[in-house]
Amino acid sequence: MRFDGVGISPGISNSMIYKFEKAVFQTDGKLVADVTVEINRFRAALDESLVEIEKIRNNIVKAHHPSEGAIFDAHIEILKDPVIIEQTEEIINVEKLNAERAYETVMNKYISMFDEMDDSYMRERATDLKDIKERVIGHLLGRKGYMNISFNEEVIIAAHDLTPSDTAQLDRNLVKGIVTEIGGRTSHSAIIARSLGIPYVVVSGNFIYYCKTGDEVILNGDEGSVILNPSDEDLDEYFIKKKEFAERRKLLESLKDSESETRDGFKVKISGNIGSIDDLDSVLENGGEGIGLYRTEFLFMNRKSCPDEDEQFETYREVLEKMDGRPVVIRTLDVGGDKKIDYIDIGEEMNPFLGNRAIRLCLDEEDMFKCQVRALIRASIHGNLKIMFPMIATIDEFRKAKAVFSQCRDSLVSEGCKINEDIEVGMMVEIPSAAILAHKFAKEADFFSIGTNDLIQYTFAADRMNEKVSYLYQPLNPSLLILIKNIIDAAKKEGKHVGMCGEMASNKYAVPLLIGLGLDEFSMSSSRIFETREIIGRLNQKEMKKLVEKALEMSTCDEVVELVAKNNIEQ
């Protein structure tokens, strides 16, 4: 049986299945007589969980994966989070609920918040919270060994899902692959699997239902496919592909310090998208030439109040210093809609994705906005900072945001603060109104970054998280290509830099067209950098310009994909 899915970590492997079925906890929500005893029991479970996570962290750091160790630094911070602890103990005190149900209630609130986010990177963080929740509740229920995955021979792990701590404890010498039914490229489990060099595929089609421990399987992390109980012909093909994969991987890794350049000399930058400082090592290890998008939301979430100016300054300073002069585009706070924070009351909205979010919310909450902008400007002397405003719809909005920037800059100068006098201030182009009026915006913005995830969603009036209309998420539809061409042409006319930070930037069918359109910078998940650089190196920009002309004459997304495949990818 063949199962198709998504390749999460590259590689090809063949081995026996080990089916991992983690216990599902049921909390009973019993009332307790002594809340002090219950709170002490809760704190003991936190302490036990902390010891375990520190052990996992130390082991993965000793294995020379410091950036993956930082994932568990974040887990430790969540375990110690005073807001989560306070809210749990308040439920125990007020409602007299036992600790496991109280903690589950609080954690589920935050898990739901992340699960509902439109941004795939942010949505994957729900898995981290589930991991921590399960660990703590396991201790409360006396199930300390429930997370162990035990075997003594080479296997491919099959599971409905794997948490980061599950993945970090795998023996890379025995685990030859991972197959799960849920997960994504930006999940911490995926990041750990890639760092350990373990091929990983997320499949659909009830794979876990059909497989059992001992079944043979071929896993292809490049193609995103799994073959259960393969035939002799399947195995012959596997050995050929395995050899090809090893040769290709060696070639890709040799491109780490290469320039991103087409065959005819058109140079671009390939940068990384990050959500926290923990992601920087991966960008650098994969040859990223800068940060094209730093999402600052994590600084503001899972806490009782907005981070103050000094805390933000220290974080931005650390990022800039670590990037050592490489450009760093930091996006100002982009919350609201699918990303909510407890200490700002946005209120109920009929359609939050079209509501008070991103720059709209920041202009409403001006003190909070100024705090972030001041911290950014103060940090500017520590590296190559570029500030970007999200979800700009009108010229007036952009001017208001720039006015706040100017006020903050002038105020800091008057206070005697040293700053970089040449900070570039740009905008995300992710709303059709801004794309259409790009020729006007290009006169006022220092740079553009095209946010294709939202631009596609708003152009086709289709929520990409809604399975009923997901077919309308069409990055190569000619209507979208026309909008992108308009944005890039407008930027070029004014001599402005234009990048792309949405998922389209690493789409193998989109890259040739974006080269033909003259895009300056491609920003993406660090795991996609090598492959994208290799694709660009095979292209001729003059030929890609002609390909764009043909693509713009097409009528459907499928026609464009077929055109690119015939003219480039399959060569």
Buried (B, 14 or more C-beta within 10 A) or exposed (E): EEBEBBBBBBBBBBBBBBBBEBEEBEBEEEEBEEBEEBBEBBBEBBEBBBEBBBEBBEBBBEBEBBBBBBBBBBBBEBBEBEBBBEBBBEBBBEBBBBBBBBBBBBBBEBBEBBBBBBBBBBBBBBBBBBBBBBBBBBBBBEEEEBBEBEBEEBBBBBBBBBBBBBBBBBEEEBBBBBBBBEBBBBBBBBBBBBBBEBBBBBBEBEBBEEBEEEBBBBBBBBBBBBBBEBEEEBEEBBEEBBEEBEEBBEEBEEBBEEEBBBEEEBEBBBBBBBBBBBBBBBBBEBBBBBBBBBBBBBBBBBBEEBBEBEEBBBBBBBBBEBBEEBBBBBBBBBBBBBBBBBEBEBEEEEEBBEBBBBBBBBBEBEEBBBBBBBBBBBBBBBBBBBBBBBBBBBBEBBEBBBEBBEBBBEEBEEEEEEBBEEBBBBBBBBBBEBBBBBBBBBEBBBBBBBBBBBBBBBBBEBBBBEEEBEEBBBBBBBEBBEBBBBBBBBBBEBEBBBBBBBBBBBBBBBBBBBBBBBBBBBBBBBBBBBBBBBBBBEBBBEBBBEBBEBBBEBEEBEBBBBBBEEBBBEE
